[in-house]
Every structure is written in C-alpha cells, then in structure tokens.
Amino acid sequence: MPTSSDLIRAAREAFNRAIAEKDARRIRPLLAPSYHLITGRSDQFHGADEEEIRWAKLFIEDPSAVYRRTPREIAANETWGIAEELGGWQGEYSINGELVRASGVYAAKWQRTQNGNWVLQAEIFTTINFDEACIPPDPI
C-alpha cells in the first residue's frame, strides 16, 4: 500500500508531466479550489480555476516555458490528512525572445480529499539562482 509520501510524490510528478506536456487541464485536479500561489518573483495568484487558465495562457504565449519541481522532503500528519513538501525547482522560459533559466526552493501544503487524493492548498517558490535577464520582484 502506498504511503502518503508516495502519493504526494506521484501527484507532484503528474504536475511536472502536465507542465512538460503543456496540458493545463491535467493541472486543475491537483489543486484545491482555494489554491494559493506565490511565485519565485513574488507574484500572487488565488484559485484553482484561475491557475488552470494562467497555465493555459502561459503555454500558448511562451511554448519554451517549462518548470520542474523536485521534492526533497515530505512530512505528513496522517490523522488530519495534511502534509508539507519541501524541495527545489528549476525553470526555463523566454523574456523578449531570449531563453532564461531560474531555480530555487519551494514549500507546498497538501491536503487529502475525502476520496483519498492529495491536492495542493498552497505553494511558495523562492528564486535563488537566475540568469541576468530574469525580472526581479516588484519593490515593496
């Protein structure tokens, strides 16, 4: 029987495959309805439906865009059906026609649904390494 960690790793790999194959429809079922995202440049987005639309738009506007998240550690509270995933990410995308790379770390919060699937409640990405052409966050 797979552990919660195994199931979360499988869900993360499904997310990675959906990004690599540019299929936003396969991303939506991996997200809780109230999903919240803080990107590596500190942009914030809220809602699973909006996130599917955002990915679909990105895949059309920038076919070079690809991101991969690699879990390093998963800690689960089996009784409550919640878990934390920590890991590293790397991405490639285009800015003004120039391919750039960025990478960093992330934290994700998962919750088990009533039917036993794990979905993402929130993800926070922090950019650590980046090409010079990458755009930094807006000042606060």
SULCOR-V786827 format. One record per backbone hydrogen bond with DSSP energy under -0.5 kcal/mol. CO is the residue of the C=O (numbers start at 1). NH is the residue of the N-H. E is the energy in kcal/mol with one decimal. If there is no record, write none. Layout:
co/nh/e
CO/NH/E
CO/NH/E
//
This chain:
co/nh/e
3/7/-2.3
4/8/-2.7
5/9/-2.6
6/10/-2.2
7/11/-2.2
8/12/-2.7
9/13/-2.3
10/14/-2.1
11/15/-2.0
12/16/-2.6
13/17/-2.6
14/18/-2.3
15/19/-2.2
16/20/-2.6
17/21/-2.6
18/23/-2.8
19/22/-1.4
22/24/-0.6
23/26/-1.2
24/27/-1.1
24/28/-1.4
25/29/-0.6
27/30/-2.1
28/31/-1.9
30/120/-3.0
32/35/-2.2
33/48/-1.7
35/47/-3.6
36/123/-2.0
37/45/-2.2
38/125/-2.6
39/42/-2.0
40/127/-1.0
43/39/-2.8
45/37/-2.7
47/51/-1.8
48/52/-2.1
49/53/-1.8
50/54/-2.5
51/55/-2.5
52/56/-2.4
53/57/-2.4
54/58/-2.3
55/59/-2.7
56/60/-1.4
57/61/-2.9
58/62/-3.0
62/65/-2.1
66/92/-2.4
68/90/-2.0
69/71/-0.5
70/88/-2.1
73/86/-2.9
75/84/-2.7
76/78/-0.8
77/81/-1.9
77/82/-1.5
81/112/-3.1
82/77/-3.3
83/110/-3.0
84/75/-2.4
85/108/-2.7
86/72/-3.6
86/73/-2.2
87/106/-2.2
88/70/-3.3
89/104/-2.3
90/68/-2.6
91/102/-2.2
92/66/-2.5
93/100/-3.3
95/98/-1.9
97/99/-0.5
98/95/-2.6
100/93/-1.9
101/131/-2.0
102/91/-3.1
103/128/-2.7
103/129/-2.1
104/89/-2.1
105/126/-2.9
106/87/-2.0
107/124/-2.5
108/85/-2.7
108/110/-0.5
109/121/-3.4
109/122/-1.4
110/83/-2.1
111/119/-2.5
113/116/-1.9
117/113/-3.8
119/111/-2.4
120/32/-3.0
121/36/-1.7
122/109/-2.6
123/38/-2.1
124/107/-2.0
126/105/-1.8
129/103/-2.7
131/134/-1.8
134/136/-0.5
//
